[in-house]
Structure formats: C-alpha cells, structure tokens
Amino acid sequence: MKMMNSKISISEALQNIEAGQPVSGYSIDFNHIKVAALDAMKLTKAGIAVPEAAIYYNDDELQFDEDFEGDWVSTATPSSATQTAIKINLKADIKEWAESNNVKLDQLLEKLLDSFYRAQKMVSEK
C-alpha cells in the first residue's frame, strides 16, 4: 500500500478505480499530459482533481442529445443556503453499497430533500 500524497500514473489510478480501490490519497502530475474527458470524470469522482487544461474531448465520441442543446445557465448555490450537520445510522448493507459506489451522502440527501420539498409544495398548491 502506498503512502498518502504519493504520485500515481493516470493508468494506475484508473486501474485502481476499476478494482474498487481508493485513489483520493494519491496525486498525479498533469504537466504535459492530456486525459480523455470520460477518464477525467472517473478520476474526479474518485477524488483526484483534474485541471481543465489537461482534459481533451474527442468529438467523435460525443453523442447528440437535444435535451442539452441551447444556452447553458450557471446554477450557483444561493447565498441564502445554510449548512446543517446531521447524523444518520445506516444498515450495514446500505453503508457498504454507498461506500463501494462512492455515493456522497451529503449531496444525495441535499438533492432528495430539495426534490421532496418541491414535490410537497406542488401538491399543496393544487
């Protein structure tokens, strides 16, 4: 096992990710290296930040999706948002699933609560 903050190559990092091994304690030197967009997403999801300048996109691999056509609008978190700390108890199988799939529980709960709140508002307005 390597020590935290040790260097790792992109191919080693991707192999570790595929094998379900953590890579967040490693670093990659992205100088003079280009990373395919899909690989960059895998690395980022696993905890390795990929500089935008190191990402390349192969237009032949992109698929058209009419849902993503048009102007994009930034959706920054409103300044009125506050952070609340919560503690939850998970059954062992759920905890194992969340960890093995790199589920960020704080983000998941935030999205679920937001969706639930909006659905409740829609129902109460009718």
C-alpha positions as CSV (number, residue, x, y, z in Angstrom):
1,M,0.0,0.0,0.0
2,K,1.4,3.4,-1.0
3,M,1.6,6.4,1.4
4,M,-0.8,9.3,1.3
5,N,0.0,12.0,-1.3
6,S,2.3,9.7,-3.3
7,K,2.5,10.0,-7.0
8,I,0.5,7.7,-9.3
9,S,0.1,7.5,-13.0
10,I,-3.2,8.0,-14.7
11,S,-3.3,4.4,-15.9
12,E,-2.6,3.1,-12.4
13,A,-5.3,5.4,-10.9
14,L,-7.8,4.2,-13.4
15,Q,-6.9,0.5,-12.7
16,N,-7.3,1.1,-9.0
17,I,-10.7,2.8,-9.6
18,E,-11.9,-0.2,-11.7
19,A,-10.7,-2.5,-9.0
20,G,-12.7,-0.5,-6.4
21,Q,-9.5,0.7,-4.6
22,P,-9.4,4.3,-3.2
23,V,-7.1,6.8,-5.0
24,S,-8.0,10.0,-3.2
25,G,-4.7,10.0,-1.2
26,Y,-2.6,10.0,-4.4
27,S,-1.6,12.8,-6.7
28,I,-1.0,12.9,-10.5
29,D,1.4,15.3,-12.2
30,F,-0.7,16.6,-15.1
31,N,2.1,18.6,-16.7
32,H,2.3,17.7,-20.4
33,I,-0.4,15.1,-20.1
34,K,-3.8,15.0,-21.7
35,V,-6.7,13.0,-20.2
36,A,-9.8,11.8,-22.0
37,A,-12.9,13.5,-20.7
38,L,-14.5,10.2,-19.5
39,D,-11.3,9.3,-17.7
40,A,-11.2,12.8,-16.1
41,M,-14.7,12.3,-14.8
42,K,-13.8,8.9,-13.3
43,L,-10.7,10.5,-11.6
44,T,-12.6,13.4,-10.3
45,K,-15.4,11.2,-8.9
46,A,-12.7,9.2,-7.1
47,G,-11.2,12.3,-5.5
48,I,-8.4,13.3,-7.9
49,A,-8.9,16.8,-9.3
50,V,-8.1,17.1,-13.0
51,P,-7.2,20.5,-14.3
52,E,-9.4,21.6,-17.2
53,A,-6.3,22.3,-19.3
54,A,-5.4,18.6,-19.1
55,I,-8.7,17.4,-20.4
56,Y,-9.3,16.6,-24.1
57,Y,-12.5,15.9,-25.8
58,N,-12.9,13.6,-28.8
59,D,-15.9,14.9,-30.8
60,D,-16.3,11.5,-32.4
61,E,-17.2,10.1,-29.0
62,L,-19.8,12.7,-28.2
63,Q,-23.5,11.9,-28.8
64,F,-26.1,14.4,-29.7
65,D,-28.8,15.0,-27.1
66,E,-31.5,17.5,-27.8
67,D,-32.1,18.0,-24.0
68,F,-28.7,19.6,-23.8
69,E,-29.0,22.0,-26.8
70,G,-29.3,25.7,-26.3
71,D,-27.8,28.2,-23.8
72,W,-26.4,26.9,-20.5
73,V,-27.1,28.8,-17.3
74,S,-24.9,28.7,-14.2
75,T,-26.8,27.4,-11.2
76,A,-24.8,28.5,-8.3
77,T,-25.9,27.7,-4.7
78,P,-28.0,30.6,-3.4
79,S,-26.3,32.8,-0.8
80,S,-29.3,32.1,1.5
81,A,-28.3,28.4,1.7
82,T,-27.1,27.2,5.1
83,Q,-25.3,24.1,6.1
84,T,-26.8,21.8,8.7
85,A,-25.0,18.9,10.2
86,I,-26.9,15.7,10.6
87,K,-26.1,12.2,11.9
88,I,-27.7,9.1,10.4
89,N,-27.5,5.4,11.2
90,L,-27.3,3.2,8.1
91,K,-27.8,-0.6,7.9
92,A,-24.6,-2.4,7.1
93,D,-25.7,-3.3,3.5
94,I,-26.7,0.3,2.7
95,K,-23.4,1.6,4.1
96,E,-21.4,-0.9,2.1
97,W,-23.3,0.0,-1.1
98,A,-22.8,3.7,-0.5
99,E,-19.1,3.3,0.1
100,S,-18.5,0.9,-2.8
101,N,-20.3,3.2,-5.2
102,N,-18.7,6.4,-3.9
103,V,-22.1,7.8,-3.0
104,K,-21.6,11.2,-1.4
105,L,-24.4,11.0,1.2
106,D,-24.4,14.7,1.9
107,Q,-25.1,15.6,-1.7
108,L,-27.6,12.8,-2.1
109,L,-29.6,13.9,1.0
110,E,-29.5,17.5,-0.2
111,K,-30.9,16.6,-3.5
112,L,-33.5,14.2,-2.1
113,L,-34.7,16.8,0.4
114,D,-34.9,19.5,-2.2
115,S,-36.9,17.3,-4.5
116,F,-39.2,16.2,-1.7
117,Y,-39.7,19.9,-0.6
118,R,-40.6,20.9,-4.2
119,A,-43.0,18.0,-4.7
120,Q,-44.8,18.8,-1.4
121,K,-45.1,22.5,-2.5
122,M,-46.6,21.4,-5.8
123,V,-49.1,19.1,-4.2
124,S,-50.2,21.7,-1.6
125,E,-50.7,24.3,-4.3
126,K,-53.2,22.2,-6.2
